[in-house]
Amino acid sequence: MSRRWYIAGSRTPTRLTAVLSVFAVAAGVAAFIGAHSIANGFRGEVTEKLIANTPHITVFRSDRGDIRASERLAENIETIANVTAADAMRSEQILVAGPDRIEGGTLYIPAKGDADSVSVGKELAAAIGAKNGGTIEAIPLNGENTGKRIRVKMGGVIETGIYEQDAERIEASPRVYSAITGRPFAPNFISISVADAFASGDTAAQVADEVGPEYRVVDWQEANRPLFAALSLERKGGIAVIFLLIAVSMIGIVSTLTMLVTDRRRDIAVLRACGAKASDILSIFIFEGILLGVAGVVCGSAAGIIACAAANAFRVLSIDPQVYIVNYIPLRPDPLTVLMGCGITLLLCFAAAVYPAFMATRLRPLEDLRR
C-alpha cells in the first residue's frame, strides 16, 4: 500500500477533519478516564473513612434497650472467625454548651476506660467555641440530671475526616458518663471490628446466629447501603454519558473517511481496474478508521492519566465536607476499567469505519476512469 493512501497525503479539508476526529476521540477518552477516576476515588475515600472510623458490625437489642451480660456476649462474639474485637459501648444524645453556643451531639461511652475528661469532635468543638484543655457544659436529655448543666473538662479533639462524625461525636469514660447523667453506665450496643471489612456481611450472619433473634446485627455495608447505591448510580450515569459523547465523536471518523473515499475515487478506480479485490479496498479504509481511533485513544489516555496525576499533586478536588462527607477526592484510575473503555472506543471506531469502507467498494472503476 503506497504512502499516498494515508490521510496525511490527502487534501487539506480531509486532513483537518481527521485531526478534529482524533481530538474528539481523545477528549472523550480523557473525559471517561477523569469521570471514572473521580467516581472511583470518591467511593474509595468514603469507604476507607467508614471502615476506619465506624464499627464494622454493630449488635443491639431489637427493642433498643440496655444489653445485660454484655461482657460474656462480647467474649462469645470474639470467638467467631474474622472478628478481631468486640467492645460493649453506649451511645446517647446530649447537648453540649461552649463559650459560643449550644449544639447537639452523640455521647459514646466504651465499657473500658477511666479518663476524667471528654473528647469532642473537631467540628463540634469549633461550633461551640471549645478548646482542648478547657471546660464545656454537658446537658443530658435522660437520667436524674436531665436538663442540668454539668461542667466537664475537654481532654481531646476527635478528627476522623468524616464531617458528620466530627460534628456530633463526644467520647467519655463510664465514670464521666455517670457524673453527667446521674445514673450508672449500661451498654446498649456492641461494636465489632473484623480483619476483612469486605467480608463483614458473612461475619454478621455468623454473629446473628450466635446472639439469637433478641438482637439486631448490622454491618457497615448494610448501614450505608443507600449511600453506596447512590454512588453506584451516579458512576454508571456519568460513564454512560461519556460513552455517548464518544459515540457522537465517531461521526467525525465517518465524515473523514467519507471525504477520503471521495478524494480518492480515481485511485480506487485504478486499483480496482488493476485487479484489487473489494476486500482489499475495504481493509484499507477500515485500517484508516482504526488508525484514527488508536491515535485518539493513545492521546486521550495520556492526557487523562497526566491530568489525574496533576489533580492529585495539587489537590484540585477539595470539596465541602458538609455536603460530600469527605473534604478531598483523590483521582484513582483503575487500569482494568481504563483498558475496557479504550477497547470499547476502538470497537466504536471500527464500527464507524465500516460504512465508508463499504461505500468505497461500491464505486464503479470504469465510470470513474472515463471521467
C-alpha positions in Angstrom: 0.0 0.0 0.0 1.5 3.3 -1.1 2.0 6.2 1.3 -0.3 8.3 -0.7 -3.2 6.3 0.7 -2.6 7.7 4.1 -4.8 10.6 5.2 -1.6 12.8 5.5 -1.4 12.7 1.8 -4.9 13.9 1.2 -6.3 17.3 0.7 -6.4 19.9 3.5 -10.1 19.5 4.4 -9.7 15.8 4.8 -6.6 16.3 7.0 -8.5 18.9 9.1 -11.4 16.6 9.7 -9.0 13.8 10.6 -7.3 16.0 13.2 -10.7 17.0 14.6 -11.8 13.4 14.7 -8.7 12.4 16.7 -9.2 15.3 19.0 -12.8 14.3 19.6 -11.9 10.7 20.4 -9.1 11.8 22.6 -11.3 14.3 24.5 -13.9 11.5 25.0 -11.3 9.0 26.3 -9.8 11.6 28.6 -13.2 12.6 29.9 -14.0 8.9 30.5 -10.8 8.4 32.5 -11.4 11.5 34.5 -15.0 10.7 35.3 -14.2 7.1 36.2 -11.2 8.2 38.4 -13.3 10.8 40.3 -16.1 8.2 41.0 -13.6 5.6 41.9 -11.6 7.9 44.2 -14.7 9.3 45.9 -16.1 5.8 46.6 -12.7 4.6 47.8 -12.2 7.6 50.1 -15.6 7.3 51.6 -15.2 3.5 52.1 -11.8 4.0 53.8 -13.2 6.6 56.1 -16.1 4.5 57.1 -14.0 1.4 57.6 -11.5 3.3 59.8 -14.0 5.3 61.9 -17.2 3.3 62.2 -18.0 -0.1 63.7 -17.6 -2.9 61.1 -20.6 -4.7 62.7 -23.0 -3.4 65.3 -25.1 -5.5 67.7 -28.0 -4.0 69.6 -31.3 -5.2 71.1 -34.3 -5.2 68.9 -36.1 -3.0 71.5 -33.1 -0.7 71.7 -32.8 -1.4 75.4 -29.7 -2.0 77.6 -27.6 -5.2 77.0 -27.4 -7.4 80.0 -24.3 -9.6 80.4 -22.6 -7.6 77.7 -19.1 -8.8 78.6 -20.0 -12.5 78.2 -21.8 -11.8 75.0 -18.7 -9.8 73.6 -16.4 -12.7 74.6 -18.6 -15.2 72.7 -18.6 -12.9 69.6 -14.8 -12.7 69.7 -14.6 -16.5 69.1 -16.1 -16.1 65.7 -13.7 -16.2 62.7 -12.7 -12.8 61.2 -13.7 -11.0 64.4 -10.7 -9.2 66.0 -12.5 -7.3 68.8 -16.0 -6.9 70.3 -16.5 -3.9 72.7 -19.6 -3.1 74.7 -20.5 0.5 74.4 -23.2 3.0 74.9 -24.4 5.9 72.8 -26.8 8.7 73.9 -27.9 12.0 72.7 -26.9 15.1 74.7 -26.4 18.8 74.4 -23.1 20.5 74.8 -22.5 24.2 75.6 -19.3 26.1 74.9 -18.4 29.8 75.1 -20.2 30.5 71.8 -23.4 28.4 71.7 -25.2 25.1 72.4 -25.1 22.2 70.0 -26.5 18.7 70.0 -24.1 15.7 70.0 -23.9 12.0 70.5 -22.1 10.7 73.6 -20.2 7.4 73.1 -19.0 5.5 76.1 -16.9 2.4 75.9 -17.2 -0.1 78.8 -13.4 0.1 79.3 -11.9 3.5 80.3 -11.3 5.7 83.3 -10.5 9.1 81.9 -11.8 12.1 83.8 -12.4 14.2 80.7 -14.3 14.1 77.4 -13.1 14.2 73.8 -15.0 16.3 71.4 -15.3 16.1 67.6 -13.2 18.8 65.8 -16.2 20.4 64.0 -18.4 20.3 67.1 -15.7 21.9 69.2 -15.3 24.6 66.6 -19.0 25.2 66.5 -19.4 25.7 70.3 -16.1 27.6 70.6 -14.5 25.0 72.9 -10.7 24.4 73.1 -8.7 21.4 74.2 -7.8 21.7 77.9 -10.8 24.0 78.6 -14.2 23.1 80.0 -17.6 22.6 78.4 -21.1 22.0 79.8 -22.8 18.8 79.1 -26.6 18.8 79.3 -28.1 15.3 79.5 -31.5 14.6 78.0 -32.1 11.5 80.1 -31.4 10.4 83.7 -31.5 12.1 87.0 -29.6 15.2 85.7 -31.9 15.8 82.8 -31.6 19.5 81.7 -28.8 20.3 84.2 -25.5 21.8 83.1 -22.6 19.6 84.2 -19.2 21.1 83.7 -16.6 18.7 82.4 -13.1 19.0 81.2 -12.3 18.7 77.5 -9.3 16.5 77.2 -9.0 15.8 73.5 -10.2 16.5 70.0 -11.6 13.8 67.7 -10.8 14.1 64.0 -12.0 11.2 61.8 -12.1 13.0 58.5 -15.8 12.4 58.2 -17.6 15.7 58.7 -20.8 14.1 60.2 -18.7 12.2 62.8 -16.6 15.2 63.7 -19.7 17.4 64.0 -21.5 15.3 66.6 -19.2 12.8 68.3 -18.3 13.1 72.0 -16.4 10.3 73.9 -16.3 9.8 77.6 -15.5 7.1 80.2 -18.2 5.3 82.2 -17.3 7.4 85.2 -17.7 10.7 83.4 -21.0 9.4 81.9 -22.4 8.7 85.3 -21.3 12.1 86.5 -23.1 13.7 83.6 -26.4 11.7 83.6 -26.6 10.8 87.3 -27.1 7.1 86.5 -24.9 4.0 86.3 -23.3 3.0 83.0 -25.0 0.2 81.0 -24.0 -0.7 77.4 -26.7 -0.5 74.7 -24.7 -1.9 71.7 -21.6 -3.9 70.9 -19.1 -2.6 68.4 -17.3 -5.3 66.5 -14.1 -5.0 64.4 -13.2 -7.5 61.8 -10.0 -8.4 60.0 -11.6 -8.3 56.5 -14.1 -5.5 56.4 -15.4 -6.5 53.0 -16.4 -9.9 54.4 -18.4 -8.3 57.1 -21.7 -9.5 55.7 -20.8 -13.2 56.2 -19.4 -12.4 59.6 -22.5 -10.5 60.6 -24.6 -13.6 59.7 -22.5 -15.7 62.0 -22.8 -13.1 64.8 -26.6 -13.1 64.3 -26.6 -16.9 64.8 -24.5 -16.5 67.9 -26.6 -13.8 69.6 -30.0 -15.0 68.7 -33.3 -13.3 67.5 -33.3 -11.0 70.5 -30.6 -8.8 68.9 -30.3 -7.0 65.6 -27.0 -7.2 63.8 -26.0 -4.6 61.1 -22.7 -4.5 59.3 -21.2 -1.3 57.9 -22.1 -2.1 54.3 -25.8 -2.6 55.1 -25.9 0.5 57.3 -24.5 2.6 54.4 -26.4 0.8 51.6 -28.3 3.9 50.4 -25.1 5.9 50.1 -23.3 3.2 48.1 -26.4 2.7 45.9 -26.4 6.4 45.1 -22.7 6.4 44.4 -23.1 3.4 42.1 -26.0 5.0 40.2 -24.1 8.3 39.8 -21.0 6.5 38.5 -23.0 4.4 36.0 -24.8 7.5 34.8 -21.6 9.5 34.3 -19.9 6.8 32.4 -23.0 6.3 30.2 -23.0 10.0 29.3 -19.2 9.9 28.5 -19.6 6.9 26.2 -22.5 8.7 24.5 -20.1 11.6 23.8 -17.5 9.1 22.5 -20.2 7.6 20.2 -21.0 11.1 18.9 -17.4 11.7 18.2 -17.5 8.7 15.8 -19.4 10.9 13.4 -16.1 12.7 12.8 -14.5 9.5 11.7 -17.3 8.7 9.4 -17.1 12.1 7.9 -13.3 11.9 7.5 -13.4 8.5 5.8 -16.3 9.6 3.6 -14.3 12.6 2.4 -11.3 10.3 1.9 -13.3 8.0 -0.3 -14.5 11.0 -2.4 -11.0 12.4 -2.5 -9.5 9.0 -3.7 -12.2 7.9 -6.2 -9.7 7.9 -9.1 -7.1 6.0 -7.1 -9.7 3.4 -6.0 -10.8 3.0 -9.6 -7.2 2.4 -10.8 -6.6 -0.2 -8.1 -9.9 -2.0 -9.0 -9.0 -1.9 -12.7 -5.6 -3.4 -11.8 -7.3 -6.4 -10.1 -7.6 -5.2 -6.5 -10.3 -7.1 -4.7 -13.2 -5.4 -2.8 -11.8 -6.8 0.4 -8.5 -5.1 -0.2 -10.2 -1.7 -0.6 -12.4 -2.5 2.5 -9.3 -3.3 4.6 -7.6 0.0 3.6 -10.3 2.2 4.8 -11.1 0.2 7.9 -7.3 0.4 8.7 -7.6 4.2 8.3 -10.5 4.3 10.8 -8.8 2.2 13.3 -5.6 4.3 12.9 -7.6 7.4 13.8 -9.1 5.6 16.8 -5.7 4.4 18.1 -4.3 7.9 17.8 -7.3 9.3 19.7 -7.1 6.6 22.4 -3.4 7.0 22.9 -3.6 10.8 23.1 -6.7 10.7 25.3 -5.3 8.1 27.7 -2.1 10.0 28.1 -3.9 13.3 28.7 -6.4 11.7 31.2 -3.7 10.0 33.2 -1.5 13.1 33.3 -4.5 15.2 34.3 -5.3 12.8 37.2 -1.7 12.9 38.4 -1.7 16.7 38.3 -5.0 17.0 40.1 -3.8 14.7 42.9 -0.5 16.6 43.2 -2.2 19.9 43.6 -5.3 18.5 45.5 -7.6 20.2 42.9 -10.7 18.4 44.0 -11.1 19.8 47.5 -14.8 19.9 48.3 -17.2 20.9 51.1 -17.3 18.1 53.7 -20.7 19.2 55.0 -22.2 18.1 51.7 -19.9 15.3 50.5 -18.7 13.6 53.8 -15.1 13.9 52.8 -13.1 17.1 52.1 -10.9 15.9 49.2 -11.4 13.4 46.3 -8.2 11.7 45.0 -8.4 10.6 41.4 -7.9 6.9 41.2 -7.9 5.5 37.6 -8.4 1.7 37.6 -6.2 0.1 34.9 -8.7 -2.6 34.0 -11.6 -0.2 33.6 -9.4 2.2 31.5 -8.4 -0.7 29.2 -12.0 -1.7 28.9 -13.0 1.9 28.0 -10.2 2.1 25.4 -11.2 -1.2 23.9 -14.9 -0.2 23.6 -13.7 3.1 22.0 -11.7 1.2 19.4 -14.6 -1.1 18.6 -16.7 2.0 18.0 -14.0 3.4 15.7 -14.1 0.1 13.8 -17.9 0.3 13.5 -17.6 3.9 12.3 -15.2 2.9 9.6 -17.3 0.1 8.2 -19.9 2.2 6.2 -17.3 4.5 4.4 -15.2 1.4 3.7 -18.2 -0.4 2.2 -19.1 2.6 0.2 -15.5 2.6 -1.3 -16.1 -1.0 -2.5 -19.3 0.1 -4.3 -17.5 2.5 -6.6 -17.6 1.7 -10.3 -14.0 1.8 -11.6 -14.8 2.1 -15.4 -17.1 5.1 -14.9 -14.6 6.9 -12.7 -11.8 6.3 -15.2 -13.8 7.6 -18.1 -14.4 10.8 -16.1 
